[in-house]
Amino acid sequence: MKQLAIVFTQMPHGRTGGREALDLALLSASYDIPTQCFFVGDGVYQLLTGQEPGQIESRDYIATFKALPMYDIEQIWVCQESLQQRGLVADDLMMPVNVLTRQQLTQQLNGTEQVLTF
């Protein structure tokens, strides 16, 4: 079965891309499709702790990211440079992740048959 990579590139609120990507990840994993999640650029904000989307009257889907391991999505990759550019570190994120350099991230993505970017 082909592996699926879902790349999160957008901020979590104000757009639907992050929520749609998360829904796709959970759905594909529920059908036993090997799924990996990549967070690059502003996509790293998807995993940031302490978000309060209710204050901007946005739907709170962020906590659902913690369910990824329950769906056997354990390959969660975050771009180290993206974190650094935003003044963040892995400890600022809500869950354990694998932090990779941009080059390592590219190599990991190149080993995946299907890539969808949101």
N, C-alpha and C positions, 0 to 999 in steps of 0.2 A: 504494500500500500504506500502511496506517495505521502511524503511528509509535507505538512503545511506550515508555513511561517506567516505570522500575522505581525505586521510592523505598525506600531503606534507612533504617530508623528505629531499629533495635535494636542492642544490644551484640552483638559477634561470637560470644561463647561462652556456653553455658548454654541457648541456644535454637536452634532450627533455622531461623529466619526468614532470617538472613543467608546461610546456605549455600543455602537454597532459592531465594532471590532471585538469587544469583550463578548457580546452575544454570539458572534461567529465562533470565537475560540471555544466557548462552552458547548455550543451545538456540535461543532466538528469533533471535539473530544468525546462527546456522548455517543457518537457514531464510530468510535474507536479509530478515528483518523489521528495519526501522530501529529501533535500540534506543538509549536514553539511560539513564544511571544517575545518580540523585540521592542524595546522602548528607546527611541532616538529623538534628538531635537527636543521640541516642546512636549513630546510624548512622555518624557520622564515625569512630568507633572501628574500624569495619571495615577502614579503610585505614591504621591506625596502624602504624608500623614497630616492630620489636623485640618482637612478640608471641611468646609461647612457650606455645601451647595444650597442649602435651604435659605441662606441669607440672600441669595440672588434668585430665589424661586426656581431653582434648577433641581432636577431629579437626582437623588443620591444613589448612584450606582457604584461608586468607588469601592465601597466595602466588599462588593462582589468579587473583586480581584483576589481576595483571600481564599476564594473557593477554587481557584485554578488548580492547586495541588490535589484537591478532592476529585477532580476530573482527570487526574493523571497528567496534568500539564505542569511539569516540573522544570522544564527548560525555559526559564524566564531570564532573558538577557537584557542588560541595560548598558548603554554607551557611556563609558567613563568620561569622555570629553564633553558629552552633553550635560552630565552632572556637574562637571567642573565649571563649564561656561555659565551655569545658572547658580553657582555658589552652593551646590548640594553635594552630599555624600550618601553612600548607601544606607547609612543609619537614619537618614531623613525619610526613608521609604517605609511603607507599611508592612512589608514582608521581606523575607530573605530573597535576594536575587543574585544572579551571576553578573558581575561587572566586567566588561570586556573593553579593550581599546577599540578604536574604530576599525583598525586593520583586522583584529580578531573577529569582530562582529561581521565584517564583510566576508571573511572566510567561512564563518558559521552559516551565513545566509547563502553563500555559493553552494553549500552542501545540501540545500533544500530544493526539492523539485517544484514546489508551488509557493509563490510569495504574493501576499495581498497587503497593500499599504493603505492605511487609513490616516 
